[in-house]
Amino acid sequence: MTSIKKQDKRKGGRPPTGRVRKLSKSVTVKFSKPSYEALRLRARKANRKLAEYIRESALNGEVVSGHNTETVAIAKNLIGMANNLNQLTKLSHQRGFHETHVYVVDLLRRLKAILGEYRQASPKSKPRGIGRKEDTT
């Protein structure tokens, strides 16, 4: 005769006292290809599975801010102006360049001003192309 185990009659199907319940929550994270490859390499060097390496890094790691508020503000301004320039370019193709020329020139002047401020704030680390002679528009 085979024995049949009694079902736990408690609410919620909780395991009986004394048993440890495995808790887990899956999370999906997307990485760029270079970041993914770098993480795989680091996990391999640490002799860990990728999931273990990411989990330990997240729980034991320390988050360090690499940018100050001025740099972040400059980056946001540049991104906003780039978006505006893209929109103006689309508009100029729809309506003709002469109607949007004034807006584009103003946007380029503002961009030059921000780049000038950026150069003054960080003279040591100049991005490529910044040191070239500027045209006068």
N, C-alpha and C positions, 0 to 999 in steps of 0.2 A: 504494500500500500504506500502511495506517495503522500507526503505531508504537505499541506497547504498552509502557507504563511498567513497569519492574520493581518488584515489591513489595519493601518493606523486609523482609529476612529476620531482623532482629534480634529478640530476645525482647521481648515486651510491645508490639510495634508502635511502638517509639520512632521519632521522625523522625530522618533521617540527620543527622550532625554538620553544624553550620553553620546549620540552620534553628531559628528561635525558636518555641517552643511557647506557645500562648496558654493561660494558666492562669486559670480563673475558678471561683467558687463562688457560687451564688445563695443569698441569704438573704431570708426573708420577715419583714417587720417590720410590725406593725399600729399605726396611729396613731389617736387620736381625731380626729373631724372638724375641730375648731378647730386642733389641732396640725398636721394635714395641710395645712390651708389656709395656716397661718403658714409652714410649710416651703416650700410652693409659691411663696408671695409672696417669700420670701427668695431662693429659687433664681432666680426671674425677675429680681429686682433685681441679683443677682450675675451675670446673663447665663449661667446654667448650666442644664443639665438637672437634674431633681430628683435622680436617682440620683447624678450627679456631685457635686451640692451636699452630699448626705448623706454620700457617701464621703469627700469632702474635709473636711467638718466632723468626722466621726468620727476620721479619721486625724490631722488637724492641730489639732483642738480640745483644750481642757483641761477636765476634769471638775472642777467645784467643788461642794463639799458646802454646801448651803444651810441645814442644820439641825444644831444641836449635839445632843449625846447626851440632854440633859434634855428638849428639845422632842420628840425621837423617842420617848423613853420615855413622855412624857405622851400623845402621839398613840396609841401602842400601847395604853396603858391605856384611853383613851377608846374606841378601836375595840373592845377586848375587852368593855368594859362595854356598849357599844351592842349587840354581839352577844348578850350575856347578857340584856339587856333585851328584845330581839326574841324570844329563846327563852322568856323568862318570859311575854311577852304571848301567845305561842302556847299555852303551858301554861295560862294563866289562861282562855283561851277553851275549852280542853278540860275543865278540872277546876272552873272557877269562880274568880272573882277573889279571894274571901276566903282561899283556901288559899295564894295567891301574893302577897298584899298585903304581908306582912312582908318578903319578898325584894325586892320592887320598891322599897319605901321605903328599905331599906338600900342598894340600888344607887343610888338617887337621892342619898342622903347622901354616898356615896363620890364620885359625880360632882361634887357641889358642892365637895367638898374639893379635888379635882383642879383644877377650874376656878379655885378660890381660889388655889391654888399657881401656876397658869398666869398669873393676873393679877399676882401679886407678881413673877414672873420677868420679865414683859414689860409694863410699865405703858404704854409708848408705843403699841403696836399692839393695841388691844382689838378683838376681833371684834364685829360688830353684835349687839346684844341683851345683851351682857355687863354693860354699865353700868346696866341697868335694875334697879329694886328687886326683890330676891328674896323669894319667899314663904317662910314658915318651916314647912317640913315636916320 
